[in-house]
Amino acid sequence: MTPRYAADPPDAPWALLARHLAAEATAAERAELRAWVRADPAHLQILTTVTRAWERAGEATAGPVLFSPADVEAAWQRFRPLLQVPTAAPAKAPVPVVRPLWPGRRAWPAARWQLAAGLALLLGTAYALTAHFLVKPLTLTTTYASGLSRHLVHLPDGSLVWLNAHSRLRYTGGAAAGTRAAALTGEAYFEVTPNQAQPFVVSTAAARVRVTGTAFNVRAFAAEDSVEVSVTRGRVWLLHPAAADSVLLVAGTRATLRAADAPGRVATALRRSPLANTNFRAWQTDTLRFADTPVAQVTRALQATFGTTVALGSPALGQCRFTGTFVRPQPAQVLAVLAAATASRLTPDGHGGYQLQGPGCAPAALSPSAAEPARGSSRP
């Protein structure tokens, strides 16, 4: 993995680095350079990179040119005032033996001193450029879509998303993004991997949902002109994108936001309420459960889960109560049991829906002293 460097320290000893590379450093300077390297692990990385660049400059088959002669000359002109270059020694003065910092390194000719200084200075700038522009965390955007049936998605951050039929999700994530962003059209159930540093945000045409790690369902079909959020675990913020309005949802609660209101009408304030429909996840769990539920609510659950419309012959029929559990249900199967339990007649309407005709239940049947309500059960 390519390391990501931070900006170089302002007190980096570029003069010492250049003198070391050109084999011009004195014993005291080499000791000073060793102390600087040992002071911080990042200093060793700087020294290693500068040394490799210097070695590549002397290779017979050099790679791509990193710095032009003009660049090196400009760096040298900036660097020269910082140095106190000793005057030439007398002819009879003994020539000191200069050894590199590491044994086995050959001494480069003094004529390459200028190149060493230029490389040292230019690499100082190159670190910042590399960290800022070249070595950036990857940000990925992926689009997922379901067809006629639901689709399970494993997101890169470890989160799981079940997409209902005819739904679409566009996910953008990565360290550089700051957040984990998902744009949803349709319906999806999310199990979000916790990450306090990177919130998970779901955007729809009418709302935004913000969490750090929880489980919740978002229903946002364009044809329904609304967004419904139901929470099963943790806490979820539902926010109105065009108004300063939000509501905090906890496990077992829900809220609905309308995509549009009539012209001049004030939008209804966001309010949370208990989960009235326990089957809001039936499309994902493959199970429908009803416990002493009004028949009118049963038909609404069938329409929400399968899109199947059921017309009741009378309001009294909708007041009857029904108990039943259906695993991997089909609408016709549920309605057949419902008709038998309520002594009703079930007929197709010719357009994919059904009609339910029967005597229904009197309001008095809803009191505690009333007769036992109609019940039915199916466990395939």
N, C-alpha and C positions, 0 to 999 in steps of 0.2 A: 504494500500500500504506500502510495506517495505521501510523505509527511507534509503537514501544513505548518509552515513556519510563521511565527509571529514577527512583528517588525523588529529589526536589529536594535540592540541597546545603543543609546546615543554615545556611550563611552567605549564602544568597540575599538580596540587598538589597531586600526587599519595600518598605521605606520609600522608597527611591529610585525604585523602579518606580511606586509610587503617586503620588509627587510629579511624576514625569515625565508620567504619564497625565493628571494634572490641570493640567499646564502650570505647575507651581509650583516646578520644579527650578531651582537657581541654576547658573551656569556651572561652578562647581567640582563640583557634584553631577552635572551632565551629563558632565563629564570622567571622574568616578569611575565612572559607569554605563557609559561607552564602554570603559573599561579592563576592567571586569568582563565585558562581552560578548566582548571579544577574547581573554580568558584561556582560554575553553573553548567549543568549538562548541556544546555543549549549552546554554550560557547564551543564545545567540542564539535557539534554539528556544523557550526559556522566555519570553523577551521578546516574540517574535513571537506566541505564543499568548495571552499576557496582553493585548497590544495589540489583537489581533483581538477578543477578548472585550469589551474596552472600547469598540471601535468598534461592535460589535453592540448594545451597551447604548444607543447613541445613534441607532440607525437608526429611521426612521419606521415601518417595518413590521418589528418585531422578531420573531425566531423564538421557539421555546419558552423559557419562563423557566427559567434554570438555578439561580438563587438568589432566594429570597423576600426582601422587605424586612426581615423579622425576621432572616434569615441575615446579611444585609449589616450590619445594626445590631449584631448580636452580634460580628461580626468587627471592626467599627469600635471597639467598646468594648475589645476585646483589643489592638487596634493603637494606640489613642490614647496610652497611657503611653509608648510607644516614641518618640514624636515630641516635638519641642520647637517648638510652634507659635508663631511670632513674634507679638508684640502688634501692634495696628494702628499703622501709621505716622502721624506727625503730618500734619495736613491739608495743610501747605505742602511736605511732603517730596516729592521727585520720584518718580514711579511708575516702577519699573524695567521695561524692555522684556524680556519673557521669551519666548524662542523655543524651540520643541520640538526634540527631538533630531534629527529629520529635517526638512529644508526642505519646505515645502508643507503641513505639519500645522497645522490650526487650533487655537488655544488654546480649551480648554473653560472654561466659567464656573467660578469658584472654588467655587460652591455644589455642584459635583459631586465635590469632593475626597473627601468621605466615601464616595461610591460607588466611587471609584477605589481607595481603601485597602481597602475591603471585598472588592472583586473580586480585588485582588492577593493578599490573605490566603487567600481561599476557593479560588483557583486553585492555590495551593500545595498544599492538601489534595487538590484534584481530580486533580492529576497522579498522586499515589500511588494513589488509587482507580481511576483509569483503567488504570494499569499492572497493578494487582493483579486487577481484576475484569472490566473491559470489553475490554481488548486482550489476549486470551490466544491462544496458538497453538492451532490447530484439531486435535482428536483425532478420527480417523475409525474407525468399526467397519464392516466389510463382510463379508458371508457369501457363500461360493462353494460350489457343489455340482455334482457330476458325475452323469450319468445312467447309461446302459448302456455308455458308453464313456469313455475318459479325457478330461480337460479341462485345457488350458493356461491358467494364471492369471498375469497381470502385476500384481504388488502395487505400491502407491503408492511404496514405497521403491526400486523398480527390481528387486527380487528376482523370480525366476521360480519357479513351482510347477506341477508336473504332478500333477493329481489322478487317481488310478486310478478305475475305475468304482465307483459306489456309495460315494463318499467325500464328506466335507464339511469345509470349512475356514472358521473365523471369524477374521478378522485385525483387530487394533487397532494403529494406529500414529499417529505425530505427535510433534512436539517436546515437547509437554506430557506424553506418556505415559512418557518416559524409556526405555522398551524397545519393541521391535517384537514384539507378542504374537500367536501363532497357536494356535488350539485345533483339533485334528485328530481326526476320526473316519474311519477307513478307512486308505488308503495314499496317500503323496505323496512325490515327489522334489523336493528343494529346491535351488536355486542362489541362495544368499543374497548380496546386495550387501554388501561389507565396510563396517562402521561401528563403530569401537571405542567410540564414545560411546553408542551405542544397541544393546545386545545383541539378538539375535533368539532368542526363546524359543518353543518348540513344546510345548504341553501336550496330553497324552492322558489317558485315564481312569486310567492306571497309571504314567505316567512324565512327566518333563520333559526337554527337550533344549535346551541353551543354546549358542549360537555367536555370533560376531561377523561371520563371512563365510566360507562354505565350501559344499560340495556333499555332500548325504547323502540317504538314503532312510529313511523312517519307515513301518513297517507296523503298524497299530494297529486292526485290525478287531475289533469287540466280540465277535463269535462265536468268535474265536481265543483270547481270554482271555490275550493276551500282547502285548508291544510289542517289535519288532525294529528296531534302528537299524544301518544299514550306511553307511560313509563312503567316498566316492570322492575327495574332495579336502579338504585342510585338517584341522582338529581340531574335535571335537564332545564336549561334556560330556553324558553321560547320567546323570540324577539320579533317585533314588527319592523320590517326594514325601512318603512317610510314614515314611522312615527316613533316618538319616545315612549314606547309601551312595551313591557315585557312581563313575563310571569315565570316563577320558579315552580317546576313540577317535580314532585317526589314520587316514589314508588306507589302504584295504585291510584294515580291521578291522571287526568287528561286535560287538554285544552284544544279549542278550535279557533282558527283565524280565517276569516273570509278573504278571498283573493281580491274582491271588488265590492263596493257598495254603490247604491243608487246615487246619481249626481246630487250633491248638496247634503247627503246624509252623513252624519257623524259615525265613524266606525265604532263598532261595539268594543268596549275595553276588554282586554284579555282577562279571562278568569279561569282558574283551575277548578275541576270538579272530580268527584270519584268516578272510577271506571264503571260506567253503567252496563257496557257490553263486555262480558267476560270472554266473548269469542272473537275479539278483534284480531287475534293471532291465529285464527283457525286456518287461514290460507297457508300459514307457515308450519303449524303443529299437526295438521291433518286430523284435527279432532274438534268436534262440536259438542259442547256440554250445556244443557239447560236444566235448571233446578227451580221448579215452581215458577216458570217464566210465562208471562202473558203471550198468547199466540201471536198477537200483533208484533211483539218484539222478536219472536222466532222468525217471522217472515222478513223482518228487517235484517236480521242476521244472515239469512239466506241470500238476500239481495246484495249485502255488503261483501259476502264471501264469494259468491258465485255469479253475481249479476242477474240472478233469477228473480223475476217479479212474481208476486203472489197477490191476487185480488181476493179480498174477503167478501163473502156475500152479505155480511151485516156487521155492524159495530159490536154486536153481542158476541160474535164468534171470536173477535180479537181479545175479549175479556177472559176467555177460558185460559187455564194455566196448564203448562206442559212440562214434564220432566223426562229427559232422555239424554243418552250419550252415544255419539256416533264417531267411529274411528274410520278414517279414509272415506268420508261421506260423499254421497251424490245427492243433488237436490231432490230428485224424484224419490229416492229412498227415504229421506227425511220427511217429505211431505206425505208419503204413503202411511208412515207410522203416525204422523200428526193427524191425518184424516181419520184413521181408525180410533185414535185415542179420544177424539172430539165428536165422534159419530157424524162425520161430515163426508161430503162427496167431492172428490178431486178430479178435475178435468183440465186438459191442456187448452190454452187459449189460442193455439195456432200460430203464435209469434215467439215461441220459446219460453213463455211463461205459463202460469197455472191460475185456475180459479178454485176457490175453496168455498163450498156451499154447505150450510148446516144451521141447526137451531141456535147454536151459541150458548152462552152462559148468562144468566141473569145477574145483575149487580149484587143481589143478596148472596150469591154463591161465593163472593169474595170475603165475606165476614168470617171471623174465627169459628162461629157456630155453624157455618154452612157445611154442606156435604163435601166429601173428599174431592179435590179437583181431578180433572182428567189427567192421566199420566201414561207415558209410553217410554219404551227403552229399546235401543238396538245396539248390539255389540258384535259386529261382523267378525 
